[in-house]
Amino acid sequence: MERREVLLKCMGGVSAGLFQASLPPALAEARTKTPPDSDQLMDEARAALCVTWSRCDFGYAIPYLNRAWAEVPHAPGSGARATIFEARARLLELVSSVEEELPRHRAAVQAEPSNWDVRYWMAFALRRAGRNDEALLQYLKVAATPGCQLDCLNEIGWCYYRKGMHEDARRCFERVRIKDDSVPVRGFSDLMRVLENKLIIYGELGLREEAKETANEYIRRYGRIEIPERRALKKLGLDADAMYLEKYGGRV
């Protein structure tokens, strides 16, 4: 698809509307509260973009960007609105490119229905395209293969989270057992992502002690916690940056 077409669709209601029916849980909850100011909307959008890139979930940030576009003031020359416009266009372009790959993945699965590795990558493509229900179905089929369940638990948990099934997501994330980063794993099932997902879901469920323990492990291994997870901890009254500085004695 030509970039011009993508930009036009980005500003229209059809393409963006594809992502409106399934809002991320945090955004759906936020809509029931007092409308935030422009700075808060942009902060939410930036955090959502971090999640989008770290999880390769190209549809995740679009509802946040849509809301920011609708409510951030239409100031001439607004850098904020230019940022929203560019990000939405890029994400829609990525979703479109992944959609174009799906027939190839489906054909590969049809050719080798018992090949769990081929099915895994089709599920991964579906998740990147924002098709979480379809991705979850394929991941569950892979997980049913003896010896393959651990490869899928993190991805299955993320699909559950995107569906608002927080307890199911938590159970999946907590069952993942990755001791270190010495052995590369497929998709985004590395230890850093597992810890980040735990922080997100503990924030949703109000599990303060579990979140604190996980945050300390993350800081010990990787240093400063990223924006989305810092926001999740803030919900629980935990200051991720204060924890980071305390761990390293304020040395940067």
PyMOL commands that set and color helices and strands:
alter all, ss='L'
color gray80, all
select helices_A, chain A and resi 3-11+13-17+25-30+38-55+62-71+79-111+116-128+132-143+149-162+166-175+191-205+208-222+227-235+240-247
alter helices_A, ss='H'
color red, helices_A
deselect
rebuild
show_as cartoon
